Amino acid sequence: MPQATATAADPADESSPDLPAAARGAAAGSDFAPLLRVVRDQGLLERRTDRYVLGIAVNLAALGAVLTGFVLLGDTWWSLLLTPLLAVLWTRTAFVAHDAGHAQISGDRRTSRLIGLVHANLLLGMNEAWWNDKHVRHHANPNHIDKDPDVGVGALVWTQKQAAQREGFARWLTRNQARLFFPMLLLEGIALKIYGFQFLRRQPLRERAVSALLLTAHFALYATLLLSTLSPGKAIVFALVLHALFGLHLGMAFAPNHKGMEMPDPDGERWGHLQRQVLTSRNVRGAVVTDWFLGGLNYQIEHHLFPSMPRPNLRLAQPLVKAHCSGIGMPYAETGLIESYRQALSHMHEVGEPLRQ
C-alpha cells in the first residue's frame, strides 16, 4: 500500500530505494543539498522512538481514563462535557497515524502500518490507506491544481477557474465558502469516515479485508459503548457533537498550512524540491500552546522539506531552514495563528468574488 514516505521519495534520504537515481543526483546538486547536510549532521532525521512510545502511551491512557469516566457517569446529558476532551484526544490519535504514515516513528514499514491501522482504523474509524494515498500525492506536489487532491474540486474550490465551473447549489456554496469554512469543518469528522469506506474498493483484496475488519470493529465497539451507557437519543447527540468537535479541531490544525499560499502553474517552469515545498507552505508562529494545538505541524515548511523527520524535531530544524532560505533569497512564510486563518479565508473569499458580482 502507499506510504507517505514513498512520496516523492523523501529527499531527506538520498540513499532511499524509493528515490530514483536521477532524483538523488538532482537533490545532491540543488539548493536543498546544503540544508539537507546540515540537518542530517545535527541528527534531526534520527527517529525519536522513545518520545513516540511515551506519547502514544500517555494518549492511550488518557483515552482509557475519559472512557472510564464516561461509563461511570452513566445515562446523563453531563456526558457531553467529555466530548471536547475526547475530540482533543482523537486529534492526537490522528497525529500519531499521520506520523506513522510518514515513517517518523519506525523505519519498518510493517510496524508503521500496524501503528497506522490501530490509531486510524480501529481507534478513529478512518481508513489509513485512504489517508496515505491522498497525503502522498499532496506531499509530492503541494498546491498543484492538477496533482494535489487537497486543492481539487470538492465542497470548496481554490481557484477562480474552478469557481467559474460551479452550478446550482455548488455555485452558492462557492460564493459563500469563506464564511462557511469553519461551520463546514463540523462535518469533517463524519466525512473522513465516509471517504475511508469508499476507498475500500480501491484497495487490494487482502488489505481491504484488514482495513474493513478494523473499521467495522471500530463502529461495533463505539456503538456498543454508547448504547450500553446512554439512551439512544443521548447516544446520537453525543456522537454528533464529538465528531463535530473532532472535525473542527483537526481542520483548524491543517487549514493554516497551505491555503492562500503559492499555487504552481501547471504549464509553467517545474520547481525544484526546495522551491516547491517552501513557497507553497506557511509556518505558524507561537509558543507551547500553539505547538500543542497544531500538533507541531505549524512547522509545515520543515515538515514538507523533511517528511520523515520526527514531529518533535521540526521546531529544532526551523532556525536552520529559515536561515538557509534567507541566505539564498527564498521567501519564507511565517505568521501568527489568527493571521494564518485570515489569509486562508481571504483566499477563499477572493476565489468566490467573481460569482458575487
ROMI-49316 format. One line per 2 residues: their letters; for each residue x, y, z of C-alpha. Coordinates in Angstrom, 1 decimal, padded with zeros to 4 digits, m for minus. Each point is the difference from the previous one (the first is absolute). Layout:
a = X Y Z | ... .
//
This chain:
mp = 000.0 000.0 000.0 | 001.2 003.6 m000.5 .
qa = 002.0 001.5 002.8 | 000.5 003.7 000.4 .
ta = 003.7 m000.5 000.1 | 000.0 m001.4 m003.4 .
ta = m001.4 003.2 m001.4 | 002.4 001.8 m002.0 .
ad = 002.2 m002.1 002.0 | 001.1 001.9 002.9 .
pa = 002.8 002.2 m001.2 | 001.3 m000.1 003.5 .
de = 001.3 m003.4 m000.7 | 002.1 000.1 m003.2 .
ss = 000.8 m003.7 000.4 | m003.6 m001.0 000.2 .
pd = m000.9 m002.9 m002.4 | m003.2 001.9 m000.8 .
lp = 002.0 003.0 m001.4 | 001.0 m000.5 m003.6 .
aa = 003.6 000.5 m000.9 | m000.8 003.1 m002.0 .
ar = m001.8 001.5 002.9 | 002.9 m000.8 002.3 .
ga = 002.3 001.8 m002.3 | m002.3 003.0 m000.2 .
aa = m000.3 000.2 003.7 | 003.8 m000.1 000.4 .
gs = 000.5 002.9 m002.4 | m002.9 002.2 001.1 .
df = m000.5 002.8 002.5 | m001.4 m002.6 002.3 .
ap = 003.1 m002.1 000.3 | 002.0 002.3 002.3 .
ll = m003.1 000.3 002.3 | m000.4 m003.8 000.0 .
rv = 003.6 m000.5 001.1 | m000.3 002.4 002.9 .
vr = m003.3 m001.5 001.2 | 001.5 m003.5 m000.3 .
dq = 003.2 001.0 001.8 | m002.1 001.4 002.9 .
gl = m001.7 m003.4 000.3 | m003.5 001.4 m000.6 .
le = m000.9 m002.8 m002.4 | 000.6 m002.7 002.7 .
rr = m003.2 m001.5 001.3 | m001.2 000.8 003.5 .
td = m001.5 m003.4 000.8 | 000.1 000.6 003.8 .
ry = m001.9 003.3 m000.4 | m002.7 m001.7 m002.1 .
vl = m000.3 m003.0 002.3 | m000.6 002.4 002.9 .
gi = m002.4 002.2 m001.9 | m002.1 m003.0 m001.3 .
av = m000.1 m001.5 003.5 | m001.2 003.3 001.5 .
nl = m002.6 000.5 m002.7 | m001.4 m003.5 000.4 .
aa = m000.1 000.3 003.7 | m001.8 003.3 m000.2 .
lg = m002.5 m001.5 m002.5 | m000.6 m002.9 002.5 .
av = m000.5 002.4 002.9 | m002.5 002.1 m001.9 .
lt = m002.0 m003.0 m001.2 | 000.0 m001.4 003.6 .
gf = m001.4 003.3 001.2 | m002.6 m000.2 m002.8 .
vl = m001.2 m003.4 001.2 | 000.0 001.0 003.7 .
lg = m002.1 003.1 m000.8 | m002.7 m002.2 m001.5 .
dt = m003.1 001.1 m001.9 | 000.3 003.8 000.4 .
ww = 000.3 003.0 m002.1 | 003.0 001.0 002.1 .
sl = 001.9 m002.5 m002.2 | 000.1 002.7 m002.7 .
ll = 002.6 001.8 002.1 | 002.4 m002.7 m000.9 .
tp = m000.3 000.6 m003.8 | 002.5 002.9 m000.2 .
ll = 002.6 m002.1 001.8 | m000.6 m003.1 m002.1 .
av = 000.2 002.2 m003.2 | 003.4 001.2 001.1 .
lw = 001.2 m003.5 000.7 | m001.4 m001.3 m003.3 .
tr = 002.0 002.8 m001.7 | 003.1 m001.1 001.8 .
ta = m000.7 m003.5 m001.2 | m000.3 001.2 m003.6 .
fv = 003.4 001.7 000.3 | 001.5 m003.3 001.0 .
ah = m001.6 m001.7 m003.0 | 001.3 002.8 m002.2 .
da = 003.6 m000.4 001.4 | m000.2 m003.8 m000.5 .
gh = m000.9 000.6 m003.7 | 003.2 002.1 m000.3 .
aq = 002.1 m002.7 001.6 | 001.0 002.5 002.7 .
is = m000.6 m002.5 002.8 | 001.7 m003.1 m001.5 .
gd = 002.0 m000.7 m003.1 | m001.7 m003.4 m000.3 .
rr = m003.0 000.2 m002.4 | m001.9 m002.8 001.7 .
ts = 000.3 001.7 003.4 | m000.9 003.4 m001.4 .
rl = m003.1 m001.5 m001.7 | m001.0 m001.8 003.2 .
ig = 000.2 003.2 002.0 | m002.0 001.8 m002.7 .
lv = m002.7 m002.8 m000.1 | m000.5 000.0 003.7 .
ha = m000.1 003.8 000.4 | m002.0 000.9 m003.2 .
nl = m002.2 m003.0 m000.8 | m000.6 m001.5 003.4 .
ll = 000.0 003.1 002.3 | m001.4 002.6 m002.4 .
gm = m001.9 m002.0 m002.7 | 002.1 001.8 m002.6 .
ne = 001.6 m002.1 m002.8 | 003.8 000.6 000.2 .
aw = 000.4 m001.3 m003.6 | m002.3 002.8 m001.3 .
wn = 001.9 002.6 002.1 | 003.4 m001.2 m001.1 .
dk = m001.0 m000.1 m003.7 | m001.3 003.5 000.1 .
hv = 002.8 001.4 002.2 | 002.7 m001.6 m002.2 .
rh = m001.3 002.0 m003.0 | m000.3 003.2 002.0 .
ha = 003.6 m000.2 001.2 | 001.4 m000.7 m003.4 .
np = m001.7 003.0 m001.6 | m001.4 002.4 002.6 .
nh = m002.6 002.5 m001.3 | 000.4 m001.3 m003.5 .
id = m003.4 000.3 m001.5 | 000.3 m003.1 m002.2 .
kd = 001.9 m002.2 002.5 | m000.9 000.9 003.6 .
pd = m003.3 m001.5 001.1 | m000.2 002.6 002.7 .
vg = m000.6 002.8 m002.5 | m002.3 m002.0 m002.3 .
vg = m003.6 000.8 m000.6 | m002.1 m001.1 003.0 .
al = m002.4 001.7 002.4 | 002.5 002.9 m000.3 .
vw = 002.0 001.3 m002.9 | 003.4 001.7 m000.1 .
tq = 000.2 001.9 m003.3 | m002.3 002.4 m001.8 .
kq = 000.2 m002.4 m003.0 | m001.5 m002.8 002.1 .
aa = m002.6 002.5 001.4 | m001.1 001.0 m003.5 .
qr = m001.1 m003.6 m000.7 | m002.3 m000.3 003.1 .
eg = m003.7 m000.2 m000.5 | m003.1 m000.1 002.2 .
fa = 000.5 m000.5 003.7 | 003.8 m000.5 m000.5 .
rw = 000.1 003.5 m001.5 | m001.7 001.5 003.0 .
lt = 002.4 m002.0 002.2 | 003.0 001.5 m001.8 .
rn = m001.3 003.5 000.3 | m000.2 m000.4 003.8 .
qa = 002.8 m002.5 000.6 | 002.1 002.3 002.2 .
rl = m002.7 000.6 002.5 | m001.2 m003.7 m000.1 .
ff = 003.5 m001.5 000.3 | 000.1 m000.4 003.8 .
pm = m003.7 m001.2 000.2 | 000.8 m002.6 m002.7 .
ll = 002.9 m001.3 002.1 | m002.7 m001.2 002.4 .
le = m000.8 m002.7 m002.6 | 003.6 m001.0 m000.7 .
gi = 000.1 m002.7 002.8 | m002.8 m001.9 m001.7 .
al = 001.3 000.6 m003.5 | 003.3 m001.6 000.8 .
ki = m001.7 m003.2 001.0 | m002.1 000.0 m003.2 .
yg = 003.0 000.6 m002.2 | 001.8 m002.9 001.7 .
fq = m002.8 m002.4 m000.8 | m000.2 001.2 m003.6 .
fl = 003.7 m000.7 m000.4 | m000.3 m003.6 001.0 .
rr = m000.9 m001.1 m003.6 | 003.2 001.5 m001.2 .
qp = 002.2 m002.1 002.3 | 001.4 m003.4 m000.8 .
lr = m002.1 m002.8 001.3 | 002.2 m001.0 003.0 .
er = 000.5 003.6 001.1 | m003.7 000.7 m000.5 .
av = m000.9 m002.8 002.3 | 002.2 001.2 002.8 .
sa = m001.1 003.6 m000.4 | m003.7 m000.9 m000.1 .
ll = 000.4 m002.3 003.0 | 001.5 002.7 002.2 .
lt = m002.4 002.7 m001.2 | m002.9 m002.3 000.8 .
ah = 001.5 m000.8 003.4 | 000.2 003.8 000.7 .
fa = m003.6 000.6 m000.8 | m001.2 m003.1 001.9 .
ly = 002.0 000.8 003.2 | m000.9 003.7 m000.3 .
at = m003.8 m000.7 m000.4 | 000.1 m002.6 002.8 .
ll = 001.7 002.4 002.4 | m002.5 002.8 m000.8 .
ls = m003.1 m002.0 000.0 | 000.8 m002.0 003.1 .
tl = 000.7 003.2 001.9 | m002.4 002.6 m001.4 .
sp = m003.6 000.0 m001.3 | m000.2 m000.1 m003.8 .
gk = m000.8 003.7 m000.2 | 002.8 001.1 002.3 .
ai = 002.4 m002.4 m001.9 | m000.8 001.6 m003.3 .
vf = 000.5 003.5 001.3 | 003.2 m001.1 001.7 .
al = 001.4 m001.5 m003.2 | m001.0 003.0 m002.1 .
vl = 001.6 002.6 002.4 | 003.2 m002.1 000.3 .
ha = 000.4 m000.3 m003.8 | m000.8 003.7 m000.5 .
lf = 002.7 001.0 002.5 | 002.5 m002.5 m001.3 .
gl = m000.5 001.2 m003.6 | 000.3 003.7 001.1 .
hl = 003.2 m000.6 002.0 | 001.7 m002.1 m002.7 .
gm = m001.0 002.4 m002.7 | 001.3 003.0 002.0 .
af = 003.3 m001.8 000.4 | 000.4 m000.6 m003.8 .
ap = m001.7 003.1 m001.4 | 002.8 002.5 000.6 .
nh = 002.6 m002.1 m001.8 | m000.5 000.8 m003.8 .
kg = m003.2 001.8 m000.6 | 000.7 003.4 m001.6 .
me = 003.6 m000.9 m000.8 | 001.7 m000.2 m003.4 .
mp = m001.6 m002.4 m002.5 | 002.4 m001.2 m002.7 .
dp = m001.0 000.6 m003.6 | m000.6 m003.5 m001.6 .
dg = 001.3 001.3 m003.3 | 002.9 002.0 001.5 .
er = 003.5 m000.7 001.0 | 000.5 m003.2 002.1 .
wg = 001.1 000.9 003.6 | 002.7 m001.7 001.9 .
hl = m000.7 m001.7 003.3 | 001.0 003.0 002.2 .
qr = m002.1 002.5 m002.0 | m002.9 m002.4 m000.4 .
qv = m000.3 m000.7 003.7 | 000.9 003.4 001.5 .
lt = m002.0 002.3 m002.2 | m003.2 m002.0 000.4 .
sr = 000.2 m000.3 003.8 | m000.6 002.3 002.9 .
nv = 001.4 m000.2 003.5 | m001.9 001.1 003.0 .
rg = 001.9 001.8 002.8 | m000.9 m000.7 003.6 .
av = 001.2 m001.3 003.3 | m000.8 m003.3 001.7 .
vt = m003.8 000.3 m000.3 | 000.1 000.6 m003.7 .
dw = 002.4 m002.9 m000.6 | m002.3 m002.2 002.1 .
fl = m003.2 001.1 m001.7 | 001.3 m000.5 m003.5 .
gg = 001.9 m003.2 000.9 | 003.4 001.5 m001.0 .
ln = m001.2 000.1 m003.6 | 000.1 003.8 000.3 .
yq = 003.6 m000.6 m001.2 | m001.5 m000.9 m003.3 .
ie = 002.9 001.1 m002.2 | 002.4 m002.2 001.9 .
hh = m002.5 m002.9 m000.1 | m000.3 000.3 m003.8 .
lf = 003.7 000.2 m000.5 | 000.7 m003.0 002.3 .
ps = m003.1 m002.2 000.1 | 001.6 m002.8 002.0 .
mp = 001.5 002.4 002.6 | m001.6 m000.8 003.4 .
rp = m002.6 002.6 000.8 | 001.8 001.0 003.3 .
nl = 003.0 001.0 m002.0 | m001.7 002.4 m002.4 .
rl = 000.3 003.0 002.3 | 003.7 m000.8 000.4 .
aq = 000.5 000.0 m003.7 | m002.0 003.3 m000.5 .
pl = 002.9 002.4 000.7 | 002.3 m001.9 m002.4 .
vk = m002.6 000.0 m002.8 | m000.9 003.7 000.5 .
ah = 003.7 001.0 m000.1 | 000.6 m002.0 m003.1 .
cs = m003.0 001.5 m001.8 | 001.2 003.5 001.0 .
gi = 003.5 m000.8 m001.3 | m001.2 m000.9 m003.5 .
gm = m002.7 002.7 m000.1 | m003.0 m002.3 000.1 .
py = m003.2 001.3 001.7 | m000.9 m001.8 003.2 .
ae = m003.6 000.5 001.1 | m000.6 000.2 003.7 .
tg = m002.9 001.6 001.8 | m002.1 m000.2 003.2 .
li = m002.9 m002.4 000.4 | m002.8 002.5 m000.5 .
es = 001.7 001.6 m002.9 | 000.5 m003.4 m001.6 .
yr = m003.8 m000.6 000.1 | m000.6 003.6 m001.4 .
qa = 002.3 m000.7 m002.9 | m001.6 m003.3 m000.8 .
ls = m003.6 001.4 000.2 | 001.0 003.0 m002.1 .
hm = 001.2 m002.3 m002.7 | m003.3 m002.0 000.1 .
he = m001.9 003.3 m000.1 | 001.9 001.3 m003.0 .
vg = m000.6 m003.3 m001.9 | m003.7 000.5 000.4 .
ep = 000.1 003.7 m000.9 | m001.0 m000.2 m003.7 .
lr = m003.1 m002.0 001.0 | m001.2 002.7 002.3 .
q = 000.1 002.7 m002.7 .
//
